[in-house]
Amino acid sequence: MPAAYIQNEAEFDALLGAESLFVVDCTASWCGPCKLIAPLIDQLADEYGDRVKVLKLDLDANREVAKRYSIRSIPAVMFFNQGEVAETLVGAKKYEEYTAALDKHLA
């Protein structure tokens, strides 16, 4: 199942309060490397969906969130733990790097 998109800042803020651990792929339709990792993020959502929410955030539609976390380069995959950014992987990475980061925070 593909990763769902967070629709707006209110939904994002609700996640911060509700989820102890979740992953957000900060992306944009015009970003080439974002398109490269999109299937990896969907795979992550599929593989880990029973344990953790894996979501996408379109930065063009959510500039306030981008500003709040000082995101200047995308793709940026943020791992949130207890409402705080625990780790951010910037740029296109291998699938194993995403799973390793997630496994570390799930442990």
Backbone hydrogen bonds, N-H to C=O, Kabsch-Sander energy under -0.5 kcal/mol:
donor,donor_aa,acceptor,acceptor_aa,energy
4,A,54,V,-0.6
6,I,56,K,-3.1
12,F,8,N,-2.1
13,D,9,E,-2.9
14,A,10,A,-2.1
15,L,11,E,-1.9
16,L,12,F,-1.9
17,G,13,D,-1.4
18,A,14,A,-1.9
19,E,15,L,-2.9
22,F,80,F,-1.8
23,V,53,K,-2.6
24,V,78,M,-2.8
25,D,55,L,-2.9
26,C,24,V,-0.8
26,C,76,A,-3.1
27,T,25,D,-0.6
27,T,57,L,-2.7
31,C,28,A,-1.5
32,G,30,W,-0.7
35,K,31,C,-1.5
36,L,32,G,-1.5
37,I,33,P,-1.8
38,A,34,C,-1.3
40,L,37,I,-0.6
41,I,37,I,-2.4
42,D,38,A,-2.2
43,Q,39,P,-2.1
44,L,40,L,-2.4
45,A,41,I,-2.4
46,D,42,D,-2.2
47,E,43,Q,-3.0
48,Y,44,L,-2.8
49,G,45,A,-1.0
51,R,48,Y,-2.7
52,V,48,Y,-2.5
53,K,21,L,-0.8
55,L,23,V,-3.0
55,L,53,K,-0.5
56,K,4,A,-2.7
57,L,25,D,-2.8
59,L,27,T,-2.9
59,L,57,L,-0.7
61,A,58,D,-0.6
62,N,58,D,-0.8
65,V,62,N,-0.5
66,A,62,N,-1.7
67,K,63,R,-2.5
68,R,64,E,-2.4
69,Y,65,V,-1.8
70,S,67,K,-1.3
71,I,66,A,-2.6
72,R,70,S,-0.7
76,A,26,C,-1.4
77,V,89,L,-2.8
78,M,24,V,-3.1
78,M,76,A,-0.7
79,F,87,E,-3.2
80,F,22,F,-3.2
80,F,78,M,-0.6
81,N,84,E,-3.0
82,Q,20,S,-3.7
84,E,81,N,-1.6
86,A,79,F,-3.3
86,A,84,E,-0.7
87,E,79,F,-1.3
89,L,77,V,-2.5
90,V,88,T,-0.6
91,G,75,P,-3.4
97,E,94,K,-1.2
98,Y,94,K,-1.1
99,T,95,Y,-2.4
100,A,96,E,-2.4
101,A,97,E,-1.9
102,L,98,Y,-2.3
103,D,99,T,-3.0
104,K,100,A,-1.9
105,H,101,A,-1.5
106,L,102,L,-1.8
107,A,103,D,-1.4
